[in-house]
Amino acid sequence: MNEIEEMQEDIRKLRADVDDGIVKRDAGVARIAGMQKELRGTIAQVELSTANRDRKGLLMAGADRAIRELLTIFKDDPIEVPLEEASMSVWAHMQLEE
């Protein structure tokens, strides 16, 4: 997010330089267009990353709930220990997935 704010500030500064005549208008407009395109790409990447992180968080919460329910159902059952070990293996595998 900090990178996006820095890019927006750079665009604002360049616009001011164009308005003040420090940068030629045609060169400044072309550079601003390129910077805006780069900014949109960065925003899209951040949104995708956030969506993926949110999705993974929801999956992990669902898995956690399912594991706890299974362990509660099979409490004091001979399958409890193997189920707990298998659950922890699944949990570890899910955490390592991208």
Stockholm file with secondary structure:
# STOCKHOLM 1.0

chainA/1-98         MNEIEEMQEDIRKLRADVDDGIVKRDAGVARIAGMQKELRGTIAQVELSTANRDRKGLLMAGADRAIRELLTIFKDDPIEVPLEEASMSVWAHMQLEE
#=GR chainA/1-98 SS CHHHHHHHHHHHHHHHHHHTTSSCHHHHHHHHHHHHHHHHHHHHHHHHHHHHHHHHHHHHHHHHHHHHHHHHHTTTSTTHHHHHHHHHHHHHHHHHCC
#=GC SS_cons        CHHHHHHHHHHHHHHHHHHTTSSCHHHHHHHHHHHHHHHHHHHHHHHHHHHHHHHHHHHHHHHHHHHHHHHHHTTTSTTHHHHHHHHHHHHHHHHHCC
//
